């Protein structure tokens, strides 16, 4: 158990456990009285919160969706910010980033289920690679306006971010970015299946 006294290990554990907090589920239950895990797509993310709550309270749905998006993005940034000011290495910061996304997608509080990781991934990437993330957000906004399918817009933006990182930072280790990208892609497989079947809902 000596590893628990290691600073890096403590931050890794914190990143995973804080990243795993299901804000969308908690907000929807408290303020709308609905369980997003048993409605809509079953995801705990902002898109499903918006979709489910909108059925009964459209104005509240926008507020809860926005709050979920913000909190899911910030929970990874919180641990990263503390670690940065603590003077931890860039490699450790990337480890924190990956574990925050992993926590959101596979939360121990929900039987290792969770959301799709887009907001949390966006948050940690904005901290680690701000320019690439801004490019990805622009691509997402364009995709959302033209395609109006949240999952597809998110995946296109993810691809843009990864490509931009190789162009703008060709010498940096890209393994953490690829790992985060793989996690997000894997979590979106049900969306892709529905998309190929023409069943994916337009919510953007």
Secondary structure, 3 states (H helix, E strand, C coil): CHHHHCHHHHHHHHHHHHHCCCHHHHHHHHHHCCCHHHCCCCCCCHHHHHHHHHCCCHHHHHHHHHHHHHHHHHHHHHHHHHHHHCCCCHHHHHHHHHHHHHHHHCEHHHCCECCCCHHHHHHHHHHHCHHHHHHHHHHHHHHHHHHCCHHHHHHHHHHHHHHHHHHHCCCCCCHHHHHHHHHHHHHCHHHHHHHHCCCCCCCC
